[in-house]
Amino acid sequence: MRVALGQISSTADPGANLLLVEQEVARAAAARAMLLVLPEATMCRFGVPLRAVAEPLDGPWATRVRELAAAAGLTVVAGMFTPAADGRVHNTVIVAGPGGLLGRYDKIHLYDAFGHRESDTVAPGTEPLTVDVGGVRIGVATCYDIRFPGLFTELATRGALVTVVPASWGAGPGKLDQWTLLARARALDSTSFVVACGQADPGGTDGVGAASGAAPTGVGGSLVVSPLGEVRATLGPAADFTSVDLDLREVSRARETVPVLVD
């Protein structure tokens, strides 16, 4: 399975961000990828009022993502915001394939950490999500979810061979190292591939000087990790793109060698 990562830096304009999605879809199609993973908050960056930009799944933003996926003949994973019943929004990841919308995932674990309170404006989801892409079961998680091993093992027990993690990782001392470590740990916990795509650092640096509590606008460092924790691809801080071939037989071999899901 060839997967692509489009490490972009979203703006506050959902329309402009659709142009970024179009660009990354074209790159993924040219690379003959089956799956393109874009970051959390692809629709609109954090740090602005989210209720004003939130749309339902049949709204123009998600509709355009579905159209791009269908036209390119690949599956696109992208983060957006949808209205919640209590006046907040859901931090939603959509999975759009050539045949339409495959699923939505509303972020379960909200980023109330490092001085930031995502739950003030975002309502939590409750249900994990797996979808089938070309006959391969894919699990979906978002950003802060990566700190919670139980979600990843649950996705694996539901049949996921690959878990995608769109993110907009908060900057700060040690944060990029934590992101990399957590992606590798979750791959080991679930003996699955982890494809973690974050927002690029809008300043093009590692963002280590960012203030605690600042909006998590990204540090880059997107990576692909094998079921045994090996880093197979990584990106720097700036906007970038890569594609990687996953040998899914590695998952069954890893699970036979280290049967943590059974044990």
N, C-alpha and C positions, 0 to 999 in steps of 0.2 A: 504494500500500500504506500503510494507516494503522498506525503503530506507537505503542505506549504505553510509557512508562518509569515504573516504580513505585519511587521512591527511598525505601526504608524504612530503619529502624534496627533490625536484628535484636537479639533478646535471647538469653540462654543457654538458653531454653526452646523446643524445637522445636514443641511444641503451641501455645504462644502465637504463634509465628511463622507457623504455618498460618493463624491468624486474620488476620494481616497479609496473607498471600497472598490469602485469600478477599476481603478488603477491596479489594485492588488489582485482582483479577480482576473484581470488580463494577464498579469504576471504568472499567476498560478496555472491558468489555462495554457500559457506558452510553455510552462515547465511540465505539462501533462500530469498535474497533481489531481488526485481524486478528492482531496479534502483541503480546504483553506481555513486556517484558524486566524482570526483577527482578535484584537484585545477587548477586554471589558471597556465599556464606555466608548465604543467606536462611534456611536450615534452622537455623543456630546461629551466633552471632557468634564471631569469633576471641577468643583469650585464655582459653579453658577447655579441658579435656581433650576432644579431638575423637573419640577412639576410643569413648568412652562413648556418644556420640550417633549415630555412624555406623550406617547401615542399608543393606541391599541395595535394589536398584531395585524389588523386589516387596514391600518393607516398607511400614509404614503411612504414612510421611511422603510418599514419592514416589507412593504409591497415591492419597493424598488430593489431591495436586497434579494428577494425571491426571484425577481425578473432577471437580475444579473446572474444568479446561480443557474437558472434554467437556460439562459442563453449560452453560458459557458459550458454547461454539462458537467458541473462539479458541485460539491457540497460546501457551503459557506457557514462558518460559525462566527457570530458577531454579537457584541454586547450593545444593548439599548436600554431604554427606560420605558416602562409601561405604567399606566395609572393603577394605583391601589385603591381599594374601597374606602380606606380610612383617611384619604386625602394626601397620603404619602405616595411614593412611587415604588414599583418593584425594579430591582436591578436584574434585568432579564437578559439571558443569552438565547438567541434564536439559532436554530439549525435549519438551514434552507437548502434543499437539494434540487436536482433537475425536475423532480415531480411535484415540488411545492414544499410547504413547511413540514419538516420532520418532527419538530418538537420545540418546546420552550422550557427553559430552566430559570426559575426565580431564585436568586442567591439565598442560601439558607443561613450561613454564618456572616453576620454583618460586622463591619470593621469599626468596632468600638474599642480602639486600642491606639497607643502612641499619641494620645491627646485628641484623636478624631472620633466623632460619633456619627457613623453612617445611619444608625437607627433613628436619628432625629428626623430624617427626611425619607428613609427607605424602609419599607415593610418587608419582613423576612418571608422567604418561601418556605415550603414544608416538605416537598417531595423531590427525591433524587431523580435524575433523568438518564436513561440510556436510549440510544437510537441506533438503527442499522444503516450503515453506509457501505454500499457495495457488498453486502453480506457480512460485514464486520461490525460487531457490537462496539459502540463508542460510548463512554461515560462523559458527563459534563460537570465541571466544577468551575468556581469563579474565585480568583484572587485570594481573599482571606480564608476561604474554604481549604486552601492548601495546608493550613496549620492543623487540620482535623483529620487524623488518619482514618477514623471510622467511616467517613464518607467514601473514601477511596476503596476501602475493603468492601464496603457495601456495593459499590458500582462493579467491582470485580466479581463478587458473588452473583450479581445479576447478569454476568456474562461479558462485561467490558474487557476487551483486550488492550484498548487504548483509552486513556482519559485525557481530554483536552481541558486546558485551564486558561481561559482568557483572563487578563489581569490589568490593573492600573496600579502598580505597586507603589506604595508610599516611599519617598526618599528619606534618607537619614543615615547616621553612622551605623555600619554593619548590615543595613537592610538588604543590599544586593546580595551579600553573602548568605543571608538567611533565605532569600528567595531560591537561590541555587541549591542550598542544602535541603530545603523543604521539598523541592521538586524531585531530587534524588531519593529522599527518604520515602516519599509517597509512592514512587515507582517500586521501591523495595517492599513496602508494606503490602502492596497490591499485586506484586509481580506482573505489572502491566507497563506498557509504554506510557510515558507522560509527555504530552506536547503542550508546553506552557508558553503562551504568547502574551507579552506585556506591552503596554504603551511605551513608546520611546521616551527618553528623557527630553522634555521640550527645550532644554538648554543644551543638549548634546553632550552632557557630562554625566558623572555618576550620581549627582544630586546629594552627596553626602552632607552638605551643609544645610539642607532644608530644615526648617523649623518644625518641631513636634506639633501635630495638629493641623499642619498645612494640608490642603487638598491633595490627595494622592494622584498626581498627574503622570507618574511613570518614571522608571529608571532604565528601561531597556532590559537587556540581559535575557531575552527569550531563549528557550533551550528545549531540546528533545532528549529524553532520557530513556535508556533501555530498561527492560524488566529487572535487570540486575544492577541498576543504578549507574550505568556508564553514560556519560554525556556524549551524545552522538552529533550534536550541532549546537552552536551558541551564537548569539548576536551581541554586538556591543551596545553602547547607550543610544546611538542615533537611529533614526528611521532606517529600516533595512528589510530585506526579504531573503528567505532561503527555502529550499525544499529538500526533503530527506526521504529516502526509501526505507520503510519499515518491513523487516522480515518477521511476519507474525508468528512463524514457527518458534521464534525465540521465546514467546510467552509460554507455550506448552513446555518447552525445554526447561525454562526457569521454574515453572510450577512443579515439575517433576523433581528438579534438583533441590529446590528449597520450598517445600510444601507448606508455607506459612498459612495459606488460606484454609487448608485442611486441618493443620495442627492447632 
